[in-house]
Amino acid sequence: MKEVPPFNADGAKAVVEIPAPSPSVSPQASTTAPPPAWSQDIRAYYHAAAEEPVPQDFVDLMAQIAKQIEK
C-alpha cells in the first residue's frame, strides 16, 4: 500500500479515502465453534491466571480509583 503524506502540496491536510467493504463480505460472526480441546485449554489458562496473587500496588490503585468514582 502506498503511504500518503499527511499534508498535500498546498499545506492542507491530505484526505485519505478508505475503501468501502465489499458487499460479498458478511459482517456476521462465524458459526463454527473452536475444537473442545481449545475450550479446555483457554479455561485452564484463565483459571490459572485467576489463582495468581494480585500485586499490592495494583490493589492500591484499584482502591484509589474506586474512591474517586464514589465522589
URTA-V936162 format. One record per residue. N is the residue number from 1. RES is the residue in one letter. SS is DSSP state (alpha for helix, beta for strand, coil for the rest). BURIAL is 1 if it has 16 or more other ideal C-beta (glycine too) atoms within 10 Angstrom, else 0. Layout:
n->[N,N]
res->[RES,RES]
ss->[SS,SS]
burial->[BURIAL,BURIAL]
//
This chain:
n->[1,2,3,4,5,6,7,8,9,10,11,12,13,14,15,16,17,18,19,20,21,22,23,24,25,26,27,28,29,30,31,32,33,34,35,36,37,38,39,40,41,42,43,44,45,46,47,48,49,50,51,52,53,54,55,56,57,58,59,60,61,62,63,64,65,66,67,68,69,70,71]
res->[M,K,E,V,P,P,F,N,A,D,G,A,K,A,V,V,E,I,P,A,P,S,P,S,V,S,P,Q,A,S,T,T,A,P,P,P,A,W,S,Q,D,I,R,A,Y,Y,H,A,A,A,E,E,P,V,P,Q,D,F,V,D,L,M,A,Q,I,A,K,Q,I,E,K]
ss->[coil,coil,coil,coil,coil,coil,beta,coil,coil,coil,coil,coil,beta,coil,coil,coil,coil,coil,coil,coil,coil,coil,coil,coil,coil,coil,coil,coil,coil,coil,coil,coil,coil,coil,coil,alpha,alpha,alpha,alpha,alpha,alpha,alpha,alpha,alpha,alpha,alpha,alpha,alpha,alpha,alpha,alpha,coil,coil,coil,coil,alpha,alpha,alpha,alpha,alpha,alpha,alpha,alpha,alpha,alpha,alpha,alpha,alpha,alpha,alpha,coil]
burial->[0,0,0,0,0,0,0,0,0,0,0,0,0,0,0,0,0,0,0,0,0,0,0,0,0,0,0,0,0,0,0,0,0,0,0,0,0,0,0,0,0,0,0,0,0,0,0,0,0,0,0,0,0,0,0,0,0,0,0,0,0,0,0,0,0,0,0,0,0,0,0]
//
